[in-house]
Amino acid sequence: MDFPAQPATELAGDERRALGAELTRVLGAAPVRIGRSRFDLLVELDTEETVRGLAPDMAGLAAVDARGVIVTASGPGGEGHDFVSRFFAPRVGVPEDPVTGSAHCCLAPWWTERLGRERLTGYQASRRGGVVRTELRRTRVRLGGAAVTVFTGELSA
């Protein structure tokens, strides 16, 4: 699939401090970096284990001013995955999404900048989990991986 990139701008100063304190409270883990994309907040944590072990306060996350909160950390690389993530969007009725393409449109530019490679592999560590291959191509992100059909239908005009 090919989608527009949704890069996150890293927050700094007073906004970063205030939001960092709120996110630490609702996630139970302190952000290393925080970014804001067009739709979501991106919260980088210290380790993959921290991301996997989160048990966030969903009511607190629903109060955060964003469609969703993408939580991420670098992964082992090599034959594994380059980064890990989870996506929480209780504000729009999705406590935790299993595998989120739109989040990877934000994660691809974030990790490409940090890891220096345009082709990366992410693992979304929800209960179901899933691998998403990403390729940043200027203003577009190509996503690939196995998919699960959850709905089929036909639209008519």
C-alpha positions in Angstrom: 0.0 0.0 0.0 1.2 3.5 -0.7 0.1 6.4 1.6 1.1 10.0 2.3 3.8 10.3 5.0 2.6 11.9 8.2 5.9 13.1 9.8 5.9 14.1 13.5 7.6 17.3 14.6 9.5 16.8 17.8 8.2 19.0 20.7 10.5 21.1 22.8 10.3 23.6 25.6 7.2 24.2 27.8 4.9 22.2 25.5 7.2 19.2 25.7 7.6 19.5 29.5 3.8 19.8 30.2 2.9 17.0 27.7 5.8 14.8 29.0 4.5 15.0 32.6 0.9 14.1 31.4 2.1 11.2 29.3 4.3 9.9 32.0 1.3 9.8 34.3 -1.1 8.1 31.8 1.4 5.7 30.3 3.4 4.9 33.4 6.6 5.5 31.5 8.6 8.7 30.8 9.0 9.8 27.2 12.4 10.1 25.7 11.1 12.2 22.8 7.6 13.4 21.9 6.4 14.3 18.4 3.1 15.6 17.0 1.9 14.6 13.5 -1.2 15.9 11.7 -3.3 13.4 13.6 -1.4 11.8 16.5 1.2 12.1 19.2 4.3 10.0 18.8 5.9 9.0 22.1 9.4 7.4 22.0 10.2 5.4 25.1 13.6 4.0 26.3 13.3 0.3 25.4 11.2 -2.2 23.5 10.4 -3.9 26.9 8.9 -0.7 28.2 6.7 -0.4 25.1 5.6 -4.0 25.4 4.9 -3.8 29.2 2.7 -0.7 29.1 -0.7 -0.8 30.8 -1.9 2.8 30.2 -4.7 4.7 31.9 -7.2 4.7 29.0 -9.4 7.5 30.5 -6.2 9.6 30.8 -5.2 8.8 27.2 -8.7 9.7 26.0 -8.1 13.2 27.5 -4.9 13.8 25.5 -5.5 16.2 22.6 -4.8 13.9 19.7 -6.7 11.3 17.7 -4.3 8.7 19.0 -1.0 8.1 20.8 1.7 6.1 19.0 4.2 4.6 21.5 7.5 3.4 20.1 11.1 2.4 20.8 14.0 1.1 18.7 14.1 -2.7 18.2 17.0 -5.1 17.8 17.5 -4.5 14.1 19.4 -7.2 12.1 17.1 -10.0 11.2 14.4 -8.8 13.7 12.6 -5.5 13.6 14.0 -2.0 13.6 11.4 -0.5 15.9 8.4 -1.6 18.0 5.1 0.3 18.5 1.7 0.3 20.0 -1.3 2.5 19.0 -3.8 3.7 21.5 -6.9 5.8 20.4 -9.5 5.7 23.2 -10.5 9.2 22.3 -12.1 7.8 19.1 -13.3 4.5 20.6 -10.3 2.3 19.9 -8.5 1.4 23.2 -5.6 -0.3 21.4 -5.5 -1.0 17.6 -3.9 -4.4 16.7 -1.9 -3.2 13.7 -2.2 0.4 12.4 -1.2 1.5 8.9 -1.7 5.2 9.6 0.6 5.0 12.6 3.3 3.6 10.4 3.0 6.6 8.0 4.3 8.6 11.0 6.7 5.9 12.3 8.5 5.5 9.0 9.8 9.1 8.7 10.5 9.2 12.5 12.7 6.1 12.4 14.2 6.7 9.0 15.6 10.0 10.3 17.1 8.3 13.4 18.3 5.0 11.8 19.4 6.5 8.4 17.6 3.9 6.3 14.5 4.3 4.1 13.5 0.6 4.4 12.6 -0.5 7.9 10.6 -3.3 9.6 8.3 -2.4 12.5 6.6 -4.7 14.9 3.3 -3.5 16.4 3.2 -5.3 19.8 -0.5 -5.4 20.5 -2.0 -8.7 21.8 -2.5 -9.8 18.2 0.6 -8.1 16.9 1.9 -7.7 13.4 5.0 -7.0 11.3 4.8 -3.9 9.0 7.5 -3.3 6.4 7.9 0.4 5.6 9.7 2.3 2.9 9.9 6.1 3.0 9.9 7.6 -0.5 10.1 11.4 -0.1 6.5 12.3 0.8 5.1 8.8 0.6 5.3 5.7 2.7 5.0 2.2 1.2 3.6 -0.4 3.7 3.7 -4.1 3.4 3.0 -7.2 5.4 0.4 -9.9 6.1 -3.2 -8.6 6.4 -6.3 -9.9 8.0 -9.6 -9.3 6.2 -12.1 -8.0 8.8 -14.8 -6.6 6.4 -15.7 -7.0 2.8 -18.4 -5.1 1.0 -19.5 -3.3 -2.1 -20.1 0.4 -2.5 -22.6 1.7 -5.1 -23.3 5.2 -6.2 
